[in-house]
Amino acid sequence: MKYSAAVITVSDKGARGERKDTSGPALCKMLGEADWEVEYTAIVPDDVEDIKAEIVKCADEKKISLIVTTGGTGFSPRDITPEATLEVIERETRGIPEAMRAASMQITSRGCLSRGVAGIRKSSLIVNLPGSEKASAENLASVLSPIRHGVDMLLSAGSADCAEEKAVIKAVCISEKKGEQKHPVEEVELLPNHGIVGDAHAGNWHRQVSILGTESVAQVQEKISFELLPGAFAENILTEGMCLYQLPVGTKLKVGTAICEVTQIGKECHADCAIRKAAGDCVMPREGIFVKVLEAGTAKAGDMVIKLNLA
């Protein structure tokens, strides 16, 4: 999945056209190669209000997932990017700049001199990088992988806390034949060694019941014009309130009144997936989960999915 990114170069000379910006384009190329969609770039002077305005625009108006700045993190009196960033973020994420400085120290002892900060504003992650092309690329490379996971959590956290151990069922769905879109029903019956009664994917195998969160659906809904109804991803149960894909295989869940066990996270998307063709992405292969039924029960909209802490 391609997440959105913005690159803001902070440089007095760059903003006046007196110096060619090489860091910004290099970071754009690096992000693009790592499957990020760079939707916005800007060059601003070393001015607190200008820097703040660009970050706020990217986070609040453009709703860009990752906003990186390059420049203004040193000791010069005009290096005020960290101060501007701290004024607009809502939560500081100190581990990111700590990791970048640690990585830089493996290359040069001067790595400790970077004052860059990182933080969260709404659902955007803002990261300060050094101004030089080489240092900015090295710093970003050292944290790009965990940053993607952080952005995943931010997007999911729009309506769910990944620490939550329960979710509400929003819909239960079945399909009578394989290859048909699942449709909502009032209630489903779950049986051991079978799955959901009347569903085409039921059987004595490990993927008896599929579950997907509305938080995952929302990521794709933003990219397409038609409404994604319950069952659109072939999920049997649509939930809200828990990061399902972070549950380890083997986790026991109470689903309605049934007891189930997580057997698989995600699966390969079929070749003619209409959602993937329309949106360029499908979350089921990454964030859908599959369970087998251990104890019989029923489930309906309004029931809960609860993580069981069994000894």
Buried (B, 14 or more C-beta within 10 A) or exposed (E): BBBBBBBBBBBBEBBEEEEEBBBBBBBBEBBEEBEBBBBBBBBBBBBBEBBBBBBBBBBEEBEBBBBBBBBBBBEEEBBBBBBBBBEBBEEBBEEBBEBBBEBBEEEEEEBEEBBBBBBBBEBBBBBBBBBBBEBBBBBBEBBBEEBBEBBBBBBBBEEBEEEEBEBBBBBBBBBEEEEEEBEBBEEBBBBBEBBBEEBBBBEEEEBBBBBBBBBBBBBBBEEBEEEBBBBBBBBBBBBBBBBBBBBEEEBBBBBBBBBBBBBBBBBEBEEEBEBBEBBEBBBBBBBBBBBBBBEBBBBBBEBBBBBEEEE
